[in-house]
Amino acid sequence: MVADGMLGNGHVVGGQLGNRQLGDGQLGNRQLGDGSEPAIAFESATKHYGRQVGIDGLTLTVAVGEIVGLLGPNGAGKTTALRMLLGLLHPTSGRALIEGEDVTTAGPRLRACVGYLPGTLELYGNLTGRRLLDYFARLRRQDCGAQARILADRLDLDLSRHVHDLSRGNKQKLGVVQAFMHQPRILVLDEPTSGLDPLVQREFEELLREHRAAGGSVLLSSHVLSEVEHLADRVAILEGGCLLALQTVDALRSRALRSLELDFPQPIDAKAFTDIPGVMSATANANILTCEVIGEETELIRRSVELGVRSIRSHEPTLEEAFLALVNGGDPNAAHHREQVLA
Amino acid sequence: MLLTIANRSWRDHWKAILAWGLGLIGIAAVQLSVYPSVRDTATSMDQFINQFPEPLKVMFRISDYTSGPGYLSVELFSLMVPLIFIAVGASWGASATAAEEENGTADLLFTLPISRASVLTARMVATVAVLIVLALALTATLAIGVQLLDMQVATERLLAASLTSALLGLLFSGVGFIIGAVTGKKGAALGVSIGIALTAYLLFSLAPLVSGLEDALPLNPFQWSVGSNAISEGWNPGYLLRLALVALALYAGSILALQRRDITS
């Protein structure tokens, strides 16, 4: 279950990781092989706002045809990274690259192949959806009308209404349409599903899959793991401006501390389970055994079955728990602190 | 593409443009309508003005009040009209990019495949056009009034005076552009522009009375515009060139400043 090799070694501690190119080596080689540049690359990208750190030594690539999710609590540096990629922010040091070109030195035409959805979306309120999209299309010097109509239909968005009359969800839909309408090769999306109802979210995810299937790349941010877990090929976790981990969703999950509740027909002794690899803690309360597990559960399940287990309930790890596992190696005392930070 | 952005600015602000235009026309019309009674009482009016304390006459540059050009100069082109052009220019300059940064639309505008310089240039084109249109509207109004009231002022002089005033507005739009580009704050840009304008006006007004200030007059933009007394003396190419060059330099500076800056979110 653990995808070995994605991460060089077990737990990674914040701060050091910025310079370590996790999984990057593999990707780089593959790209050298077929001679193409990664769609997106950050090379030790650093942004300081005075004394505050936006991002610190971020190194990350998004391959052509890949969806990478940028996860982290508020203030982790996700938006800073994405805005730097679009050239809105100049890096303090390091570089951000699109298709191999430095975004600060390349001309504005570099952004022609990028669709961007800002985290705090503000649109011209006095325009109708159609006029707004037409304005952007003209500035892109690209005829996007047909594509915009298709997207609006799929997202069930009325383009004849004024932006200031739109609900938050509908405004977000308009934001999605303007990001996709020129059929960009690269999508940079900051919390794209915020405000979208579940039905529209599903359609949006479908759009992303189609985009990937057509060879497009995506870098999207979120603070909810569940939002990106079934979409992203890889997940990058940011905290305090540093890259904590870059791995597949499965690998991330398996690294997190999960809580298992096992129900036996007879009172059970927790000691029978504490020696199993991966079991961090086990407490018994009459027939119920509660275990905290990292990694594979095979041995735990095998032994429970021997003891006649009736049911197993598993709590899927949340992003917070994934963080915990990464930062503290599952130290439960740190959990409360972490939750407070995340709250 | 420049025109697409400029066109958007005009459409977004057509009500304000119309209001300023009507304001200018209205003020001109009111002042023109009073002129016949001034002329009819020219002799007593001249006596009355002669009783004004000398500093006041010097400060407001009142001479020859009852003649057509003299009247228009005092009532319109020495303060009211320049102030309106400054207000228009400074507000267009201040909101050129800072307004979009403040309301958050800059995040999308500046991630389109167009340079920040192009966006600024388009907004400058829009500002210049608005000032020219307002100057032409004023010229037209005055030309009609002058004709009707037989004020003996050539239309070309009216045009010269209007455009010379508009150029002062252009200069202060440049101040708005550059402060807006440096700070990203519309309020700051507008405040600084108006503040500088009022200070410059004060220095210009007091210059004839205070010897030290007189030496600084050649550096004062009000001297280049109001001081050229275009309605009586016509175009002053030297002064016009100074106004235009300073405006251009401020525009160029604002482009440099915005390119170096992070866009506020």
Interface residues (C-beta under 8 A of the other chain):
Chain A: T79 R83 L86 G87 L88 L89 H90 G107 P108 R109 L110 R111 A112 V114 Y116 P118 T120 L121 E122 L123 Y124 N126 Y135 F136 R138 L139 R140 R141 Q178
Chain B: M1 T4 I5 R8 D12 N103 G104 T105 D107 L108 F110 T111 L112 P113 I114 S115 S118 R260 D262 I263 S265
